[in-house]
Amino acid sequence: MMANTDMIYLDWNNSFNILRKAHKASLFVLIIGPKGTGKTSLVRKFTSDLHKELHSVNFSLRTRESHLVGSKTMNQGEISFVEGILIKSMKNGGILYLDELNAAEADVLLRLDEALDDRRQIILKEAEGQVIKASQDWFVIATINPLSHAGTKELPPQILSRFPVRIRLDYPPKDIEMQIVKNHVSVTTLEERELERAFKLANGLREAASLEELYYSPSLRESIAFAKLIREGVTAKEAAEVIYANVYEQWGEVEYRKVMDMITSIFAS
Amino acid sequence: MSVDYKQRFVMRNDVLINIGTFLARRWSGNPNTIVTLKDGAIPFVNIQNFTISLPSLNYYLGTEFQKYRQWRAALWYESMRIAYSTKVLSYDLAFGFILNTLESKRIEILGLGEWEGMENEVIFNEGISWLSRPLLNALYGKQKIIEAFSQYLLTGYIKGELFGGELERVHKAVDFANAVVKDALYNNRSTDWIEQQVPQIVKLLQINPLITIPLIAPRSRIGLSLSQSDLMKQVERIVKTKNKEKDGQIVKSIVDGAQLLKEFESLARESKRSESKGYASLEEFGLSAPDSLAVDERAIYDNDLITRLKAAVRYWKSGWIEMHDERGDDLDTDAVLESQPKPFFTDFKLSVKTKVALLLDHSSSIEDEEIEYKKATIALCESLKFLGVSFAVYAFSTKERKVKCWIIKRPEEKWSSINARNLAQIKASGGTPLAEIYNLLLPVMKMFRPDILITLTDGEPADYGAVRSAVTSYKMMGIRMVGIGLGKNVNSAVNIGQNLKGLEFEKTLAVSRLQDIPRKVLSLLQI
C-alpha cells in the first residue's frame, strides 16, 4: 500500500524527527504507547514522505507464522509457495510495520527474530530452505501497547534488542490534542470550548484508567469522534455520553454512572 | 421505583466511599485524594495529605436523594479546596471560619469555571442548606455577627434581622471581603494572600479573631422539618439572584435533580446488592464487617513492595518466560537448542484461575509488627488483583473480649481501597482460636468453595485437637489447606512451621521476613 502523501501529522514530541534519523542510520524503531495516541498515523506519514511501500501486519493472538513468512498452496495442480508479508517486504525493501507486536504469540516472534538480527536474512524451511536476504533499504518499525492493554504480553529481551530506538508516544497535552483534532475536523470557537471540556473528561478517564479505577482509557480517536458528532449538531453532553460513557456499561452500572457523573459535572444542562 | 429510592433507600457507606473517592480524585485533579466518613463531623479537608472527611448522609436534611445531593456537593467543595487552596484552617475559631468562608466563595467561582455542570447542584445545595441555616434572631453576640457575615457573603442576603451598628459592620466587612475575593480571582492570588486580608475583616466586624464558633449541624435546627415548597421558593430566589432569565422550569429541574437521579438509583441498587449478597449476609453467619470509614489506608500501602511484586509476577500475565537452563559439565547447548522446537521459550503454567481464600491471624503476637504485616498482605492482595485471581480475605482478632472473624474482602468483590481500609482498622489483639474461626468460616467456605485456603498465623493455636479436626473437615470438602507460620526470626519461623505440620495442613511454610509473605503465597499458585 502506498501511503497518502497529503496526510497531516503533528510532530508534537519530535517523534517524526527521531524516526527519520533512525531510518538514516538503519536502526529499527519501536514505538511504545497506549492505543489511539497516533502511532499508526506517525508511521503512515513517515512512509508517505519517503515514498515507500508500507507493509503492515496487525498482530493478534490469531496471527500465525504463515501470515508472516508464507505458506505452500495448490494452484492448478501445482504446489507453490506464496510469500508472506515479511518476505515480500524484505525482498522489496519497503517499510515493514509490525503493529501491536506484543500481542503476537511466542512462535511468531521467534520467526520474526530470525529476520531481524544483524544478518537480515531468513531461511525458509517452508520453501526448501531457501535463504531470503533483505534488501539494503528494508526498514522495520514496530509498535507495542502498554502491558495493561488486554491481550498484550511483554516482549522478550532479544526481540526488544532488535529495536534499539524506542519512541514513547503518550497522550498529547490539551493544546496539541486540540490541534490534532482540528487537523481532522474544522470546528467553530463555540465547539472548541466544548472540545476543551471533552479533553478534560478524556484526561480524567485516562488518569482513572492508569490507576486501575476504570478499565478503559479513551484515545485520540474518541476526541476526533466527539468533534465530528458535535459538528453534526449533537449536543456536547449527548456526544460525551455516547462516545465516552456508554462503553463503561460493560464493566457494570456503577462504573458507567461514575463516568456519567463526570459528564454531568463538566457539561452544563 | 424512583420514588422509593428517593424517599426510603439507605445508601451503604462503602458504596458512597467508592464513588466519592473516584469523583474527588477527578474533581480535585489529585489522584492521591482519599475520602473518609465521620458521623456528625462537618465536611473538612486536610490539604497536606489530600484527605477529605465528610459526614454520612444522615447529617443532612431531606429525602435520601436530597441527602446524597448535598453530600456530593460538599465533596465537590472540598475537592475544589484541594484544587485551588493551599490552606484550610479550623472552623472552630473566628479567624479560620472567616478565611474558609472567603475561600469557599473563591473556589466556588473557580470551580464552576471548570465544572460548569455543577452550577445547578451548587444552587440546590445553597437552597437546601439555607433552610437549615440558623435564624440570626436566635443567635447572640459575636456568633450572630459571624454567621451574618457568612450568610451575606455567600448568598447576598441574611436570614433574620440585624439592627443598627451590627448590620452596618456586616455590610462593610462583606463589601471588603467581596473586593478581596474579586482581587484574588482577577490577579490569581493565593490563599496566603487572602489570609493576610482576614485581620481587616475581623477589625470591620469588631470581633476577637480567637472567639470560638459553635458549629451548627443541619439536623440540630430546632423544630426541624423540611418543606419542599420552602425549598422551591428558596431555589427560585437564588436562581433569580444569579440569572434573571431562567424560568420556572429551571427551578423545578434544579429541585428535582433529574441529572443525578439515575446515578443515585444505581448506587442505591448497588447498596441493596451489597446488603443482600455481601457483608450483611456474611454477618448472618457470625462474621463481622469492619465498619469504620474514617480510616486512612495509605499507611499500610507499601508502593515499592507492590511494584516489586507486580514486576516479579508480571510474566504470569504474559504466559511465558525466557529461561536459560544450562547445567552439568558436558551440556552441549547447541544440541539442546537444536532439539527444541522453541529454543528459548519455555512454557510456564501457572494456575491463576485458582480460587483463593486468605485467613490472616491478627492475634496479639503480631502486634509489634502489625503495620509491616499489613503492608505485606496488601501487596499480596494487589498482586492477586493484578493477576486476576478470584480471592477472598478474612482476618481474626479479639475485640472487647470476643473473638471476631472479619470480612476484609468478599469473593465476588473487586479488590479496592475499601478492602484495604477494612484491613487497616483491624487491631491485633487476643489469642489464636483457630478452630473457632474455622468453624465460623465453614458455611462461608462451603458457598465460596475456594481451591485453596491459606492461613497466615503465628502457629500457636489455643486448641490443637479442634484445629486438626477442622482442617480435616475442610480437606474433605476438597479445599487445599496451607498454613504459613510467621516467626520473628528464622528459628522461631522454623519452630512455628513444625507446629503447623502437626495440624494436618497439606502444606506448611515458614516466614521470618514479613516481606516474603506475598512471594510465598504466590508460589503456592504455581503448578
Interface residues (C-beta under 8 A of the other chain):
Chain A: A106 D107 L110 L147 K153 E154 P156 P157 Q158 R197 K200 G204 E207 A208 L211 E213 K237 E253 V254 Y256 R257 K258 M260 D261 M262 I263 T264 S265 I266 F267 A268 S269
Chain B: V15 N18 I19 F22 L23 R25 R26 W27 P31 W76 E114 W115 E116 G117 M118 E119 N120 S253 Q259 L260 K262 E263 S266 L267 R269 E270 R314 Y315 K317 S318 G319 W320 E322 K342 P343 F344 F345
